Amino acid sequence: MTDSTAGEGIETLSFSIFGQSYTLKCKKEQKENLLDAINVVQTKTAKLLRDNPTLAPQQVAILTAIEIQSSLQNFTTTNTPFQKEAFDQVRKMKRSLLCALKAND
């Protein structure tokens, strides 16, 4: 699936989706992330096509892109339980500090 380009720090990745072959070049440090992304796309498209065999590959590709983008947006706009608790604690400390400042006036 990968070939190194000598001395340049560039990797060439070859993969296929829906029988279409693709070759991408990336920096060596990007290789693992790109391989993970390719695997996610291959897995999601294969499952969607398996579950909906009447869809055309183009439809599967568009629906997969929408699903991945939706997940990304949800991840970037939703706080984790840890973040929620941290924000709650910061708000409590802020209220306490404001009350203390008012009491000193």
Secondary structure, DSSP 8 states (H G I E B T S, - for coil): -EEEETTTTEEEEEEEETTEEEEEEEEGGGHHHHHHHHHHHHHHHHHHHHH-TTS-HHHHHHHHHHHHHHHHHHHHHS--HHHHHHHHHHHHHHHHHHHHHHHH-
